[in-house]
């Protein structure tokens, strides 16, 4: 549900952004050295000092090799040029091991990605005007 909401928000925010500069962005995500498949990578622009408006965010989904390519919307590849806060969220969630409820009873879901990379992200990335194919993130989990 959160993923659908996030993708919808990014797509809506992209409307009316044609005057902004976008650059192609792709990269690779690993977790403890192994490719991280089925993860949602979100780039959210950080507003410039003195401004409340940041611009539209971008999202991409990692493949089996942990590779992703960002899109602002269906017709706009890339990401806004400038500094972004990056969140990486697991899309291949599994049922928590300690759950004792019956199947299909709203089981809690867990993800191997630590919160410091998603809802409490510490990650940032500066998108250069020429774009990049090296927006790589090596995540670590205990």
Order of alpha helices (4+ residues) and beta strands (2+ residues): alpha-beta-beta-beta-beta-beta-beta-beta-beta-beta-beta-beta-beta-beta-beta
